[in-house]
Amino acid sequence: MGTGTRPSDCDTIRPVTAVDRPPSVDKLARSLASSGLPHPLLVDFAREAIAAGQPDEATQLAEAFRRQLLGRVINATGVLLHTNLGRAPRDSGQGDAQGAGYSNLEFDLSTGQRGSRYAGLGRLLARLCGAEAAMVVNNNAAAVLLSLAALADGRQVVVSRGEAVEIGGGFRVPEVMAQSGARLVDVGTTNRTRRSDYERAIDAPGADVAVVLKIHPSNFRVEGFVEEASVAVLSDLGVPVLADIGSGLLDAACPWLPSGPPAWLADEPAARQTLADGASLVMFSGDKLFGGPQAGIIAGRADLVAACARHPLARALRPGGLVLAALQDTALAYLRRDLAALPFWRMATIDVGVLRRRAADIAANVGGARVVDSEAMPGAGSLPGVTIASAAIELDGDHSVRLRALALPIVARVRDGVTLLDLRTIDSADDAYVASSL
Ligand SMILES: *Cc1c(COP(=O)(O)O)cnc(C)c1O
């Protein structure tokens, strides 16, 4: 169309949406479904492409991301132990497809160059936490150690006296801190610590405070005359706040649960809300409320995550391809809202009525078995004192030794001379085996 010419009929009847109005994010996202990626990620790519004025690029964004995820590759290089392809090949006859043969563990399929083992997974975890970036180490103790070593070596870390605690299994905050090379400055008292206590430590003459560390005292509860300064209250002190939330709840709103957050979660700190409150980094375990394999996740500001990833200790603390593949499966399950692929959340939220019926079905075929009310627990030191209504099969006598000796051992509780099998932690696929064993 030259200048000065009237618009042709063709221009006049052209549908306005095609050029003048951006295409709908949701429609574009749905057109990317063949990538196999979870819908929330496709919405991100659609939004990004539309914002850049290039809706057609959404497909490439999705495809590039899919290639960053861990998956199987065929190694035709002739190098048997290929560092970028996960070194030794795994036996394809055992285990999942992700772990079989060779994988793109440290290989960028787009460029053909060496890649980062955290590239795709880091983006998934960051997306789930609402963070700029994320990385993974072997457990949460390693996450705390690495972040302090990377961000506070030789400098001061301010911790509340109420939080310089032992979290079971020998994870003692002052000892981990000493190993990192950071110097602990404890402030406040065991039961009360205020913002002004942190402020005084930061402003003290000769102070060299690198970060404030908040630790969720997950395995005990102090009640009564207690006060702690929240992450939100500490977020504008001028130094980064690192929060060890430990238990690995991703989002207090639990969008992956159709019925929303269960009442027993109460005030459990969550990664997304802690970051939104102003924490610069959060650290948590992969195998607590996150419901994945043993791992430690560090998520938050991109520059701080990069500093952690660059530190020499990161190499010593890095998880292997199997763990990363399992963590990737868990992260994708959250984004797909696929409760069936999140066994912890599936078991934790099954209606107690369903458990009672399953217990009754099993007990019906076992002489002397009774169905009783029971109390399940989150465990692993998380949510101390919290119980979840459950149902159990009760048998007179202590049968624990014989149950443990089975080909597939059954581990039960024994109390006051009766054996209790709690249905909340038994997968329904194992009900028939449990019934025949009893
Ligand atoms: C569980 C926990 C840890 C230790 O985590 P691991 O993954 O077992 O190393 C550290 N801090 C807090 C607050 C915890 O709850």
The ligand as an SDF file (V2000), in Angstrom:
LIG
                    3D

 15 15  0  0  0  0  0  0  0  0999 V2000
   15.2940  -30.0000   57.4090 C   0  0  0  0  0  0  0  0  0  0  0  0
   15.9320  -28.6970   57.5900 C   0  0  0  0  0  0  0  0  0  0  0  0
   17.2970  -28.5160   57.3000 C   0  0  0  0  0  0  0  0  0  0  0  0
   18.1620  -29.6390   56.8070 C   0  0  0  0  0  0  0  0  0  0  0  0
   17.7710  -30.0070   55.5160 O   0  0  0  0  0  0  0  0  0  0  0  0
   18.4020  -31.2910   54.7880 P   0  0  0  0  0  0  0  0  0  0  0  0
   17.7630  -31.2940   53.4330 O   0  0  0  0  0  0  0  0  0  0  0  0
   18.0620  -32.4770   55.6190 O   0  0  0  0  0  0  0  0  0  0  0  0
   19.8750  -31.0640   54.7310 O   0  0  0  0  0  0  0  0  0  0  0  0
   17.8250  -27.2610   57.4600 C   0  0  0  0  0  0  0  0  0  0  0  0
   17.0630  -26.2220   57.8970 N   0  0  0  0  0  0  0  0  0  0  0  0
   15.7560  -26.3620   58.1800 C   0  0  0  0  0  0  0  0  0  0  0  0
   14.9840  -25.1790   58.6610 C   0  0  0  0  0  0  0  0  0  0  0  0
   15.1510  -27.6090   58.0440 C   0  0  0  0  0  0  0  0  0  0  0  0
   13.8480  -27.7340   58.3320 O   0  0  0  0  0  0  0  0  0  0  0  0
  1  2  1  0
  2  3  1  0
  2 14  2  0
  3  4  1  0
  3 10  2  0
  4  5  1  0
  5  6  1  0
  6  7  2  0
  6  8  1  0
  6  9  1  0
 10 11  1  0
 11 12  2  0
 12 13  1  0
 12 14  1  0
 14 15  1  0
M  END
$$$$
